[in-house]
Amino acid sequence: MSFCMDLGGMVRAARRAVGLTQDEAAKRAGVSPRALWTLESGSGSITTFHKVATVVDFRITGLPQGKTLGRRLKAARVKRGRSQASVATQAGVSVPTVRSLENDGGNITSLRAVLKILAPAARARKPETAAWESGKRDVRLTPKWLLDDIREFFGPISTDPCAAENSFTDAAREIFEAEDGLETRWEGPFAFANPPFSAAAVWLERCFQAWATGEVQTVMALVPTRTNTRVFHERCAGVADVLFMKGRPNFVNPFQPDVSGQTPFGVNLIVWGANSGAAQGLAAKLGARLMERDKIAA
């Protein structure tokens, strides 16, 4: 079945793939459980879709590149040499509906209709998987050598809000999944987070808030390199120091600590509230490219 025929089912499959219940996913996305249920049933608003898609790491392939789904739809229409009116007529929707979709509004039913016209081969992007198959697919332990380098320049880790068994963080305060680091208060001068990569966006928001509100003096997050996301542009670029790491570091299998493997994507370290010398020193040690925060923002 094509992507266009079962958008809600694809979102549901993505949620289950990252191990979230409907209630958990709804809470992280900031929507009601009813709204998520409606979305997974094939209806609901585009606003809800965007919020949930970020949490469950759901993305669409088969459309031109663009910062938002609406811009990608517009790019697909322009590439095909179609007007909004012609697309609306063929899709059985109104011109204002097409215009709304291109501005990231509208609803899922209209989106499916327009996708059938502009991108009939569109589908859900294949999930990023770890080098190991057992356990949660997006849980990877930070290698000890990297944590040692981080501690060399930033000192001991006060809080690990994404604590996991067999972790090498040696944090004074470990917040495990059952306690929920998204909700629990962090503490101490330095927090380090290596969150589930499928939920990187919500964790970046949490890291920013922990620093911005003074909850923690310095916060560092190890996340996939996704510079096109809203949270990167609004909470990271210009606000935090960003270290783009070369290659794809080997992470440790939490279920078999003697086994390691690369992620299928590049990663970066994002640091809020860092001493400039510490960020520069770590970047030099790692051979990473450093994008420093704006001095005004600091």
Buried (B, 14 or more C-beta within 10 A) or exposed (E): EBBBEBBBBBBBBBBEBBBBEBEBBBBBBBBEBEBBBBBBEBBBBBBBBBBBBBBBBBBBEBBBEBEBBBBBBBBBBEEEEBEBEBBBBBBEBBBEBBBBBBBBBBBBEBBBBBBBBBBEEBBBBEBBEBBBEEEBBBBBBBBEEBBEBBBEBBEEBBBBBBBBEEBBBEBEBBBBEEEEBBEEEBBBBBBBBBBBBBBBBBBBBBBBBBBEEEBBBBBBBBBBBBEEBEBBEEBBBBBBBBBBBEEBBBBBBBBEEEEBBBBBEBBBBBBBBBEEEBBBBBBEEBEBEBBBBEEEEB
